[in-house]
């Protein structure tokens, strides 16, 4: 009788393993916009409806206001040439503190009243050309 119970138990175990329940896998949730951009998990508490439309393609190293997010986000673009000659651009995204926006002119998060209008930010992207430039100094005699 014991061997019959063992055989029945093993058979039942084999059926369970072969059923779809034995291959149950947990799917990972879709990546949130905060995860995709590397923002803090509470970023949507600061700005609702964050969009990921900013591209660093063709941009030099620098800090860039994200006009599509009303300058509440900014990005650092870092183009590099790898050892094999291929070019790649890295992008890091940041969100300004609540009630502030990224001021492209000063490259800081400031109150909107102290910043250039966000709609004009792109016309100040050329200020990124100043990174790494050492101003010439004249010696007075």
N, CA, C and O of each residue as an XYZ file, in Angstrom:
564
protein
N       0.813     -1.188      0.000
C       0.000      0.000      0.000
C       0.862      1.260      0.000
O       0.550      2.228     -0.694
N       1.952      1.249      0.781
C       2.826      2.412      0.829
C       3.464      2.695     -0.520
O       3.592      3.855     -0.911
N       3.866      1.657     -1.236
C       4.496      1.872     -2.536
C       3.488      2.428     -3.537
O       3.854      3.219     -4.406
N       2.214      2.022     -3.424
C       1.174      2.563     -4.299
C       0.968      4.055     -4.015
O       0.786      4.837     -4.947
N       0.993      4.450     -2.762
C       0.834      5.861     -2.392
C       2.010      6.685     -2.899
O       1.827      7.811     -3.360
N       3.215      6.129     -2.815
C       4.403      6.828     -3.299
C       4.322      7.005     -4.806
O       4.627      8.081     -5.320
N       3.916      5.964     -5.520
C       3.811      6.029     -6.981
C       2.756      7.061     -7.386
O       2.983      7.856     -8.297
N       1.603      7.048     -6.710
C       0.542      8.022     -7.009
C       1.018      9.441     -6.713
O       0.728     10.367     -7.470
N       1.741      9.610     -5.623
C       2.262     10.926     -5.265
C       3.253     11.435     -6.296
O       3.220     12.606     -6.673
N       4.146     10.543     -6.758
C       5.120     10.932     -7.781
C       4.431     11.267     -9.096
O       4.822     12.210     -9.783
N       3.403     10.495     -9.447
C       2.665     10.752    -10.685
C       1.972     12.112    -10.614
O       2.003     12.877    -11.577
N       1.355     12.408     -9.489
C       0.687     13.698     -9.313
C       1.701     14.846     -9.376
O       1.426     15.888     -9.971
N       2.854     14.656     -8.772
C       3.916     15.653     -8.795
C       4.381     15.910    -10.235
O       4.614     17.057    -10.617
N       4.515     14.838    -11.034
C       4.934     14.966    -12.428
C       3.897     15.732    -13.243
O       4.253     16.529    -14.111
N       2.620     15.496    -12.968
C       1.553     16.203    -13.681
C       1.605     17.696    -13.363
O       1.448     18.529    -14.256
N       1.824     18.029    -12.109
C       1.898     19.438    -11.711
C       3.086     20.120    -12.378
O       2.966     21.252    -12.845
N       4.221     19.448    -12.427
C       5.406     20.033    -13.062
C       5.203     20.236    -14.553
O       5.707     21.205    -15.122
N       4.473     19.336    -15.188
C       4.252     19.419    -16.624
C       3.163     20.425    -16.986
O       3.057     20.823    -18.146
N       2.370     20.833    -16.036
C       1.268     21.760    -16.313
C       1.801     23.176    -16.500
O       2.944     23.460    -16.139
N       0.978     24.074    -17.067
C       1.408     25.465    -17.231
C       1.721     26.157    -15.908
O       2.451     27.148    -15.883
N       1.171     25.641    -14.805
C       1.448     26.250    -13.505
C       2.906     26.065    -13.101
O       3.451     26.880    -12.358
N       3.543     24.999    -13.585
C       4.933     24.743    -13.240
C       5.892     25.709    -13.911
O       7.040     25.841    -13.484
N       5.428     26.398    -14.974
C       6.285     27.322    -15.718
C       5.828     28.768    -15.525
O       5.935     29.591    -16.434
N       5.334     29.055    -14.366
C       4.840     30.408    -14.088
C       6.022     31.358    -13.911
O       6.896     31.130    -13.074
N       6.035     32.415    -14.702
C       7.117     33.395    -14.608
C       6.532     34.764    -14.313
O       5.456     35.117    -14.795
N       7.238     35.504    -13.538
C       6.792     36.846    -13.191
C       7.376     37.809    -14.210
O       8.586     37.832    -14.434
N       6.515     38.598    -14.823
C       6.985     39.588    -15.787
C       7.383     40.862    -15.059
O       6.746     41.267    -14.086
N       8.427     41.473    -15.538
C       8.877     42.743    -14.974
C       7.976     43.855    -15.498
O       7.603     43.871    -16.671
N       7.638     44.771    -14.622
C       6.819     45.900    -15.038
C       7.584     46.745    -16.042
O       8.815     46.782    -16.035
N       6.840     47.419    -16.902
C       7.465     48.317    -17.865
C       8.226     49.404    -17.114
O       7.816     49.841    -16.038
N       9.326     49.824    -17.694
C      10.165     50.848    -17.082
C       9.402     52.171    -17.008
O       8.770     52.576    -17.983
N       9.456     52.832    -15.879
C       8.792     54.131    -15.740
C       9.653     55.202    -16.395
O      10.834     54.982    -16.663
N       9.058     56.357    -16.652
C       9.807     57.462    -17.254
C      10.954     57.897    -16.349
O      12.019     58.284    -16.829
N      10.732     57.831    -15.030
C      11.802     58.195    -14.103
C      12.985     57.240    -14.241
O      14.138     57.669    -14.264
N      12.689     55.932    -14.334
C      13.766     54.947    -14.481
C      14.478     55.125    -15.810
O      15.705     55.052    -15.877
N      13.714     55.357    -16.862
C      14.304     55.497    -18.193
C      15.270     56.677    -18.256
O      16.325     56.588    -18.884
N      14.908     57.777    -17.608
C      15.754     58.971    -17.632
C      16.730     59.048    -16.464
O      17.561     59.954    -16.409
N      16.634     58.104    -15.529
C      17.524     58.122    -14.373
C      17.163     59.200    -13.368
O      18.021     59.673    -12.624
N      15.894     59.591    -13.344
C      15.428     60.620    -12.410
C      15.026     59.987    -11.094
O      14.822     58.774    -11.037
N      14.907     60.773    -10.032
C      14.434     60.219     -8.759
C      13.004     59.700     -8.901
O      12.249     60.164     -9.756
N      12.645     58.752     -8.072
C      11.327     58.120     -8.180
C      10.183     59.094     -7.922
O       9.048     58.818     -8.309
N      10.454     60.216     -7.284
C       9.392     61.190     -7.015
C       9.367     62.322     -8.042
O       8.737     63.352     -7.799
N      10.031     62.156     -9.172
C      10.115     63.229    -10.167
C       8.748     63.664    -10.670
O       8.536     64.848    -10.931
N       7.811     62.721    -10.811
C       6.489     63.110    -11.305
C       5.693     63.879    -10.254
O       4.661     64.465    -10.579
N       6.145     63.889     -9.014
C       5.515     64.742     -8.004
C       5.920     66.202     -8.230
O       5.189     67.120     -7.856
N       7.083     66.407     -8.840
C       7.551     67.758     -9.153
C       6.978     68.215    -10.491
O       6.553     69.361    -10.638
N       6.970     67.299    -11.470
C       6.433     67.609    -12.799
C       5.609     66.437    -13.301
O       6.114     65.322    -13.436
N       4.341     66.697    -13.576
C       3.480     65.678    -14.185
C       3.800     65.565    -15.669
O       4.309     66.507    -16.278
N       3.507     64.435    -16.232
C       3.614     64.230    -17.684
C       5.000     64.540    -18.240
O       5.128     65.309    -19.193
N       6.020     63.955    -17.663
C       7.383     64.112    -18.185
C       7.454     63.400    -19.528
O       7.002     62.263    -19.664
N       8.026     64.082    -20.522
C       8.190     63.480    -21.844
C       9.672     63.271    -22.120
O      10.521     64.026    -21.647
N       9.963     62.235    -22.892
C      11.350     61.893    -23.235
C      11.578     62.169    -24.717
O      11.654     61.242    -25.523
N      11.686     63.438    -25.069
C      11.874     63.822    -26.466
C      13.240     64.454    -26.720
O      13.623     64.636    -27.876
N      13.972     64.787    -25.681
C      15.256     65.474    -25.849
C      16.308     64.495    -26.359
O      16.404     63.364    -25.882
N      17.087     64.939    -27.325
C      18.161     64.115    -27.874
C      19.480     64.883    -27.821
O      19.524     66.089    -28.059
N      20.539     64.166    -27.506
C      21.877     64.759    -27.494
C      22.568     64.634    -28.858
O      23.703     65.083    -29.016
N      21.905     64.038    -29.825
C      22.517     63.857    -31.144
C      22.983     65.194    -31.712
O      22.218     66.156    -31.778
N      24.238     65.237    -32.117
C      24.801     66.429    -32.728
C      25.160     67.540    -31.757
O      25.564     68.623    -32.180
N      25.022     67.292    -30.478
C      25.324     68.327    -29.489
C      26.719     68.103    -28.894
O      27.168     66.969    -28.733
N      27.383     69.206    -28.575
C      28.689     69.133    -27.928
C      28.486     68.898    -26.438
O      27.361     68.929    -25.939
N      29.593     68.663    -25.733
C      29.496     68.498    -24.282
C      28.846     69.735    -23.688
O      29.183     70.864    -24.045
N      27.907     69.508    -22.775
C      27.307     70.648    -22.101
C      26.009     70.327    -21.404
O      25.558     69.182    -21.360
N      25.427     71.372    -20.861
C      24.169     71.315    -20.116
C      23.079     71.913    -21.004
O      23.265     72.976    -21.596
N      21.938     71.222    -21.093
C      20.889     71.642    -22.009
C      19.523     71.645    -21.330
O      19.099     70.634    -20.769
N      18.837     72.786    -21.384
C      17.471     72.883    -20.878
C      16.556     72.059    -21.780
O      16.729     72.041    -22.998
N      15.596     71.387    -21.188
C      14.631     70.574    -21.924
C      13.357     71.394    -22.107
O      12.506     71.452    -21.220
N      13.243     72.020    -23.265
C      12.126     72.921    -23.541
C      10.797     72.166    -23.553
O       9.776     72.709    -23.131
N      10.801     70.919    -24.031
C       9.557     70.135    -24.076
C       9.016     69.825    -22.681
O       7.839     69.497    -22.534
N       9.856     69.927    -21.667
C       9.421     69.755    -20.274
C       9.436     71.094    -19.534
O       9.627     71.147    -18.319
N       9.231     72.163    -20.287
C       9.152     73.525    -19.751
C      10.364     73.889    -18.891
O      10.247     74.628    -17.913
N      11.515     73.364    -19.270
C      12.803     73.639    -18.617
C      12.869     73.161    -17.168
O      13.786     73.536    -16.437
N      11.921     72.348    -16.749
C      12.012     71.772    -15.405
C      13.024     70.630    -15.387
O      13.502     70.239    -14.322
N      13.350     70.096    -16.564
C      14.393     69.087    -16.697
C      15.554     69.688    -17.471
O      15.373     70.600    -18.278
N      16.747     69.168    -17.218
C      17.897     69.508    -18.046
C      18.738     68.257    -18.210
O      18.618     67.298    -17.447
N      19.587     68.287    -19.218
C      20.377     67.109    -19.565
C      21.834     67.512    -19.740
O      22.144     68.626    -20.162
N      22.711     66.589    -19.408
C      24.130     66.746    -19.718
C      24.420     65.797    -20.869
O      24.140     64.601    -20.786
N      24.980     66.337    -21.937
C      25.367     65.534    -23.095
C      26.888     65.411    -23.098
O      27.605     66.384    -22.864
N      27.362     64.201    -23.367
C      28.804     63.949    -23.333
C      29.187     63.042    -24.501
O      29.139     61.818    -24.374
N      29.570     63.638    -25.651
C      29.983     62.813    -26.787
C      31.414     62.316    -26.600
O      32.290     63.068    -26.172
N      31.643     61.048    -26.924
C      32.982     60.464    -26.813
C      33.292     59.652    -28.063
O      32.396     59.181    -28.764
N      34.585     59.504    -28.321
C      35.031     58.599    -29.373
C      35.712     57.430    -28.683
O      36.669     57.610    -27.931
N      35.212     56.237    -28.944
C      35.738     55.039    -28.302
C      37.032     54.596    -28.968
O      37.380     55.087    -30.042
N      37.740     53.676    -28.339
C      39.043     53.215    -28.828
C      38.964     52.655    -30.244
O      39.923     52.766    -31.009
N      37.826     52.054    -30.599
C      37.695     51.478    -31.943
C      37.253     52.509    -32.980
O      37.006     52.160    -34.135
N      37.152     53.779    -32.573
C      36.798     54.848    -33.496
C      35.313     55.168    -33.572
O      34.929     56.168    -34.178
N      34.481     54.341    -32.972
C      33.046     54.632    -32.996
C      32.738     55.780    -32.039
O      33.413     55.980    -31.030
N      31.709     56.514    -32.389
C      31.309     57.653    -31.559
C      30.025     57.306    -30.823
O      29.129     56.660    -31.365
N      29.962     57.744    -29.592
C      28.796     57.496    -28.755
C      28.565     58.736    -27.905
O      29.513     59.396    -27.477
N      27.297     59.045    -27.667
C      26.970     60.192    -26.827
C      26.199     59.713    -25.608
O      25.194     59.014    -25.732
N      26.670     60.090    -24.448
C      25.999     59.751    -23.195
C      25.097     60.914    -22.802
O      25.405     62.077    -23.063
N      23.975     60.574    -22.167
C      23.027     61.601    -21.716
C      22.632     61.295    -20.284
O      22.235     60.176    -19.960
N      22.747     62.308    -19.428
C      22.264     62.210    -18.050
C      21.178     63.256    -17.887
O      21.319     64.386    -18.353
N      20.101     62.881    -17.230
C      18.960     63.781    -17.062
C      18.764     64.128    -15.593
O      19.007     63.310    -14.706
N      18.322     65.355    -15.354
C      18.111     65.856    -14.000
C      16.820     66.659    -13.958
O      16.380     67.198    -14.973
N      16.222     66.733    -12.785
C      15.034     67.561    -12.597
C      15.361     68.641    -11.574
O      15.992     68.379    -10.550
N      14.924     69.849    -11.868
C      15.151     70.959    -10.936
C      14.208     70.828     -9.744
O      13.144     70.218     -9.858
N      14.587     71.390     -8.615
C      13.696     71.360     -7.448
C      12.354     72.030     -7.761
O      12.225     72.810     -8.705
N      11.388     71.703     -6.951
C      10.042     72.242     -7.125
C      10.064     73.770     -7.223
O      10.794     74.450     -6.502
N       9.248     74.280     -8.131
C       9.075     75.718     -8.366
C      10.291     76.390     -8.997
O      10.382     77.618     -8.993
N      11.232     75.606     -9.542
C      12.371     76.190    -10.251
C      12.449     75.583    -11.646
O      11.857     74.540    -11.925
N      13.195     76.262    -12.517
C      13.446     75.766    -13.865
C      14.937     75.902    -14.157
O      15.657     76.613    -13.455
N      15.391     75.210    -15.204
C      16.798     75.307    -15.589
C      16.978     76.564    -16.422
O      16.348     76.729    -17.467
N      17.836     77.439    -15.952
C      18.153     78.682    -16.645
C      19.364     78.413    -17.533
O      20.481     78.263    -17.037
N      19.144     78.351    -18.846
C      20.223     78.005    -19.770
C      21.336     79.045    -19.757
O      22.489     78.713    -20.029
N      21.018     80.275    -19.452
C      22.041     81.321    -19.443
C      23.042     81.126    -18.306
O      24.247     81.271    -18.516
N      22.564     80.800    -17.111
C      23.464     80.614    -15.964
C      23.769     79.140    -15.700
O      24.626     78.816    -14.877
N      23.063     78.249    -16.400
C      23.202     76.787    -16.249
C      22.973     76.353    -14.807
O      23.702     75.523    -14.264
N      21.948     76.930    -14.208
C      21.540     76.588    -12.847
C      20.018     76.522    -12.789
O      19.326     77.050    -13.659
N      19.516     75.869    -11.758
C      18.076     75.875    -11.511
C      17.752     77.137    -10.720
O      18.310     77.367     -9.647
N      16.857     77.943    -11.250
C      16.490     79.199    -10.603
C      14.972     79.370    -10.642
O      14.269     78.628    -11.328
N      14.488     80.340     -9.908
C      13.067     80.670     -9.992
C      12.788     81.220    -11.390
O      13.636     81.912    -11.953
N      11.636     80.933    -11.950
C      11.322     81.405    -13.303
C      11.470     82.917    -13.475
O      11.820     83.382    -14.560
N      11.212     83.677    -12.434
C      11.355     85.138    -12.536
C      12.812     85.569    -12.693
O      13.084     86.675    -13.162
N      13.749     84.701    -12.304
C      15.175     85.017    -12.412
C      15.823     84.381    -13.637
O      17.023     84.547    -13.855
N      15.048     83.661    -14.435
C      15.594     82.910    -15.569
C      15.193     83.553    -16.893
O      14.234     84.321    -16.968
N      15.950     83.218    -17.928
C      15.513     83.616    -19.266
C      14.241     82.828    -19.576
O      14.032     81.767    -18.989
N      13.389     83.306    -20.472
C      12.195     82.529    -20.818
C      12.594     81.167    -21.384
O      13.514     81.071    -22.196
N      11.911     80.137    -20.961
C      12.244     78.781    -21.406
C      12.210     78.675    -22.930
O      13.022     77.965    -23.522
N      11.289     79.366    -23.550
C      11.171     79.302    -25.012
C      12.426     79.822    -25.715
O      12.624     79.538    -26.897
N      13.273     80.573    -25.019
C      14.506     81.109    -25.599
C      15.740     80.286    -25.229
O      16.851     80.627    -25.635
N      15.564     79.229    -24.478
C      16.705     78.452    -23.973
C      17.614     77.950    -25.086
O      18.837     78.010    -24.958
N      17.039     77.457    -26.172
C      17.861     76.891    -27.252
C      18.819     77.920    -27.847
O      19.886     77.555    -28.341
N      18.454     79.188    -27.807
C      19.353     80.208    -28.356
C      20.567     80.448    -27.453
O      21.494     81.160    -27.837
N      20.563     79.858    -26.261
C      21.702     79.968    -25.345
C      22.510     78.664    -25.261
O      23.466     78.582    -24.491
N      22.131     77.647    -26.048
C      22.879     76.379    -26.043
C      24.342     76.600    -26.407
O      25.209     75.848    -25.963
N      24.627     77.636    -27.221
C      26.010     77.885    -27.642
C      26.932     78.244    -26.482
O      28.152     78.203    -26.640
N      26.381     78.597    -25.320
C      27.230     78.885    -24.155
C      28.017     77.649    -23.718
O      29.017     77.765    -23.010
N      27.567     76.475    -24.136
C      28.291     75.248    -23.808
C      29.669     75.202    -24.468
O      30.525     74.419    -24.058
N      29.885     76.027    -25.477
C      31.204     76.087    -26.122
C      32.270     76.627    -25.173
O      33.463     76.467    -25.428
N      31.854     77.259    -24.089
C      32.806     77.842    -23.138
C      33.402     76.822    -22.172
O      34.364     77.132    -21.469
N      32.843     75.602    -22.125
C      33.415     74.588    -21.230
C      34.823     74.241    -21.686
O      35.055     73.964    -22.863
N      35.757     74.258    -20.748
C      37.134     73.892    -21.043
C      37.972     75.018    -21.610
O      39.171     74.844    -21.827
N      37.370     76.164    -21.852
C      38.114     77.300    -22.393
C      38.734     78.069    -21.231
O      38.049     78.458    -20.285
N      40.023     78.273    -21.324
C      40.730     79.033    -20.290
C      40.848     80.469    -20.784
O      41.481     80.728    -21.808
N      40.243     81.395    -20.061
C      40.317     82.796    -20.515
C      41.757     83.296    -20.479
O      42.527     82.981    -19.572
N      42.085     84.075    -21.480
C      43.445     84.626    -21.494
C      43.531     85.733    -20.450
O      42.587     86.491    -20.226
N      44.669     85.794    -19.839
C      44.889     86.834    -18.830
C      46.011     87.740    -19.317
O      47.004     87.291    -19.888
N      45.824     88.975    -19.083
C      46.880     89.923    -19.441
C      47.557     90.395    -18.163
O      46.909     90.669    -17.152
N      48.845     90.478    -18.239
C      49.624     90.909    -17.083
C      49.820     92.412    -17.189
O      50.322     92.926    -18.189
N      49.414     93.098    -16.139
C      49.593     94.553    -16.122
C      50.976     94.874    -15.555
O      51.410     94.305    -14.553
N      51.639     95.792    -16.221
C      52.983     96.175    -15.784
C      52.953     97.257    -14.745
O      54.005     97.690    -14.274
